[in-house]
Amino acid sequence: MPSRQPGEAYYRMSVDEAKEMLDTDQNAVIVDVRNSDEYHSGHVTGAIWIPVDEILTRVHELPDDKRLLFICAAGARSGLACEMAAAMGLDTERLYNVEDGTPTWIEKNYPTSNGSNP
């Protein structure tokens, strides 16, 4: 079950929890915040791709009616992206950090795309 640490502006979750939420909740999307070569080498199918360095200038591209599941390689950049989204005024109840990252997602054989495929 996603959890929140005291003082944090987002929930923490595993890839298993993310997969379950994406499968059962049409109001959830994954946001990949890794760089171009990482994203193109393999990403969650259907992910919105906004590198962490572009979150502040592209925050308007994030759906305002969905839970946002931020993912990177190991949870650090996605946590930062959650903080940035919160700082830009997004509802913190909609912000999630997928802590174990895309490599774990791929290892578990969850739906993955390569290149610029969605």
Summary of the structure (lengths in Angstrom):
residues: 118
radius of gyration: 12.7
end to end distance: 27.1
largest distance: 37.7
contacts: 359
relative contact order: 0.25
helix: 41%
strand: 20%
